[in-house]
Amino acid sequence: MTAGESIAAATRGDWYAALVLEGSVEVAGKRLVKDDVLVAERGRAVPAIVAGRDGAHLLENFRTARGLETEGAAP
């Protein structure tokens, strides 16, 4: 992700995780840096993920392919 780029908030169809490999991201007012992990249960809102000033490289994981499905934008 380039600096300031974002992944829109959404509710995922299954468990979701994102590992920060490089750089940093901000999620719901919290800064995540290298080796930090964001985990969300199925059906839970995942806030927008915004890359920090140096960008970020994320590894996104889903328990099943249903995790790729979004159920609309989260608040």
C-alpha positions as YAML, in Angstrom:
chain: A
units: angstrom
residues:
- id: 1
  name: MET
  ca: [0.00, 0.00, 0.00]
- id: 2
  name: THR
  ca: [1.27, 3.45, -0.77]
- id: 3
  name: ALA
  ca: [1.26, 6.20, 1.86]
- id: 4
  name: GLY
  ca: [-2.31, 7.20, 2.71]
- id: 5
  name: GLU
  ca: [-3.88, 4.40, 0.64]
- id: 6
  name: SER
  ca: [-6.75, 2.66, 2.39]
- id: 7
  name: ILE
  ca: [-8.79, -0.51, 2.48]
- id: 8
  name: ALA
  ca: [-12.43, 0.43, 3.02]
- id: 9
  name: ALA
  ca: [-14.22, -0.54, 6.20]
- id: 10
  name: ALA
  ca: [-16.38, -3.64, 5.78]
- id: 11
  name: THR
  ca: [-17.91, -6.62, 7.53]
- id: 12
  name: ARG
  ca: [-16.18, -9.83, 6.41]
- id: 13
  name: GLY
  ca: [-17.93, -13.11, 5.63]
- id: 14
  name: ASP
  ca: [-15.44, -15.11, 7.73]
- id: 15
  name: TRP
  ca: [-12.48, -14.68, 10.06]
- id: 16
  name: TYR
  ca: [-10.01, -12.06, 8.77]
- id: 17
  name: ALA
  ca: [-6.43, -11.27, 9.73]
- id: 18
  name: ALA
  ca: [-3.84, -8.83, 8.43]
- id: 19
  name: LEU
  ca: [-0.14, -9.06, 9.34]
- id: 20
  name: VAL
  ca: [1.97, -5.93, 8.88]
- id: 21
  name: LEU
  ca: [5.10, -7.07, 7.04]
- id: 22
  name: GLU
  ca: [6.58, -3.59, 6.43]
- id: 23
  name: GLY
  ca: [5.65, 0.00, 7.23]
- id: 24
  name: SER
  ca: [2.64, 0.88, 9.34]
- id: 25
  name: VAL
  ca: [-1.12, 1.23, 9.17]
- id: 26
  name: GLU
  ca: [-3.73, 2.99, 11.25]
- id: 27
  name: VAL
  ca: [-6.89, 1.14, 12.23]
- id: 28
  name: ALA
  ca: [-9.57, 2.78, 14.38]
- id: 29
  name: GLY
  ca: [-7.06, 5.29, 15.78]
- id: 30
  name: LYS
  ca: [-4.42, 2.66, 16.61]
- id: 31
  name: ARG
  ca: [-1.08, 2.41, 14.83]
- id: 32
  name: LEU
  ca: [0.06, -1.07, 13.83]
- id: 33
  name: VAL
  ca: [3.70, -1.61, 12.83]
- id: 34
  name: LYS
  ca: [5.83, -4.48, 11.52]
- id: 35
  name: ASP
  ca: [4.80, -7.85, 13.02]
- id: 36
  name: ASP
  ca: [1.51, -6.51, 14.46]
- id: 37
  name: VAL
  ca: [-1.64, -8.45, 13.56]
- id: 38
  name: LEU
  ca: [-5.24, -7.34, 13.17]
- id: 39
  name: VAL
  ca: [-7.81, -10.12, 13.72]
- id: 40
  name: ALA
  ca: [-11.58, -9.91, 13.25]
- id: 41
  name: GLU
  ca: [-14.19, -12.60, 13.84]
- id: 42
  name: ARG
  ca: [-16.68, -13.56, 11.16]
- id: 43
  name: GLY
  ca: [-19.45, -11.01, 10.89]
- id: 44
  name: ARG
  ca: [-17.55, -8.33, 12.82]
- id: 45
  name: ALA
  ca: [-16.88, -4.89, 11.37]
- id: 46
  name: VAL
  ca: [-13.32, -4.34, 10.17]
- id: 47
  name: PRO
  ca: [-12.54, -0.60, 10.31]
- id: 48
  name: ALA
  ca: [-10.80, 1.15, 7.43]
- id: 49
  name: ILE
  ca: [-7.09, 0.32, 7.23]
- id: 50
  name: VAL
  ca: [-4.95, 3.32, 6.21]
- id: 51
  name: ALA
  ca: [-1.27, 3.05, 5.27]
- id: 52
  name: GLY
  ca: [1.17, 5.21, 7.22]
- id: 53
  name: ARG
  ca: [3.47, 7.87, 5.78]
- id: 54
  name: ASP
  ca: [5.97, 5.29, 4.48]
- id: 55
  name: GLY
  ca: [3.28, 2.97, 3.12]
- id: 56
  name: ALA
  ca: [2.68, -0.59, 4.24]
- id: 57
  name: HIS
  ca: [2.92, -4.18, 3.08]
- id: 58
  name: LEU
  ca: [0.16, -6.37, 4.51]
- id: 59
  name: LEU
  ca: [-0.40, -10.10, 4.36]
- id: 60
  name: GLU
  ca: [-4.15, -10.62, 4.51]
- id: 61
  name: ASN
  ca: [-5.48, -14.02, 5.60]
- id: 62
  name: PHE
  ca: [-8.95, -15.51, 5.62]
- id: 63
  name: ARG
  ca: [-10.11, -18.74, 7.29]
- id: 64
  name: THR
  ca: [-12.10, -19.64, 4.16]
- id: 65
  name: ALA
  ca: [-12.93, -18.04, 0.82]
- id: 66
  name: ARG
  ca: [-16.03, -16.55, 2.48]
- id: 67
  name: GLY
  ca: [-13.64, -14.07, 4.09]
- id: 68
  name: LEU
  ca: [-13.22, -12.42, 0.71]
- id: 69
  name: GLU
  ca: [-16.92, -11.55, 0.75]
- id: 70
  name: THR
  ca: [-17.88, -8.25, 2.32]
- id: 71
  name: GLU
  ca: [-21.28, -7.54, 3.80]
- id: 72
  name: GLY
  ca: [-21.34, -3.80, 3.13]
- id: 73
  name: ALA
  ca: [-19.41, -0.97, 4.61]
- id: 74
  name: ALA
  ca: [-18.84, -0.97, 8.34]
- id: 75
  name: PRO
  ca: [-19.72, 2.20, 10.27]
...
